Each structure stands twice: as C-alpha cells, then as structure tokens.
C-alpha cells in the first residue's frame, strides 16, 4: 500500500512535469530578449522541482527495480535524468532549440516512467499518459 502511495505521488508530479513540458513546447519567445528569462524558468523548475523528484525516485523506485532485476530500467532512468541535467546546464546559453529539446526529453521521460517503469513495479499502476506528437 505504501508503495502505491509513493507511485501515486510521483505520478502526480509527472502530470505537472508533463504540463510544464507542453507549455515549454508551445512557447515562442516574443523576442530574443525574452529567451534568457524563459531558459532561466526552465532551469529553475529543473533545479527546484525535477531534481528533488529524481532524488525521490533514486530512494524509492530504484531499489525496487534492482530487487526485480531490472537494471536496464535503472540505467535508462539515470541516463535520461543525466541528459535532462545536461540540457538544463546548456540552457545557460539559451536557444529555442535547446528549450524544445528539453521539453521533448521531459515528455518522453514521463512517458517511459509511467508506461514502462511503473508497470514493471506494479502492473496496472501506470497512468498511460498521452504524449503530444
């Protein structure tokens, strides 16, 4: 039961992350001068919301996956977390292309965790988010 509650909480955070990713994707800065503020917002959300979420996954999800022998899923999660960290860092020199890459990476990652990782942990626990094209 406690594990279901942790997955539910993480799924709720995934829903927020997906909304953020979609908002970023639709973003078109009015001018080049808007780009640094937009990129900083993405970096702030990464640092203050996504990194703590990733740390929770390391504490609560990764040990379960390891116990199930799913090192493949652990490695992919960590690789994707690291890729988003690299994109966030790269946004110190912002571009629309980097912002959209971050958005795509975040959307794909949420889909992976909800549809594959959660199913590996508890069949039927995934939310099966519809990912935008």
C-alpha positions, 0 to 999 in steps of 0.5 A: 500500500505504501508503495502505491502511495509513493507511485501515486505521488510521483505520478502526480508530479509527472502530470505537472512535469508533463504540463510544464513540458507542453507549455515549454513546447508551445512557447515562442519567445516574443523576442530574443530578449525574452529567451534568457528569462524563459531558459532561466524558468526552465532551469529553475523548475529543473533545479527546484522541482525535477531534481528533488523528484529524481532524488525521490525516485533514486530512494524509492523506485530504484531499489525496487527495480534492482530487487526485480532485476531490472537494471536496464530500467535503472540505467535508462532512468539515470541516463535520461535524468543525466541528459535532462541535467545536461540540457538544463546546464546548456540552457545557460546559453539559451536557444529555442532549440535547446528549450524544445529539446528539453521539453521533448526529453521531459515528455518522453521521460514521463512517458517511459516512467509511467508506461514502462517503469511503473508497470514493471513495479506494479502492473496496472499502476501506470497512468498511460499518459498521452504524449503530444506528437 
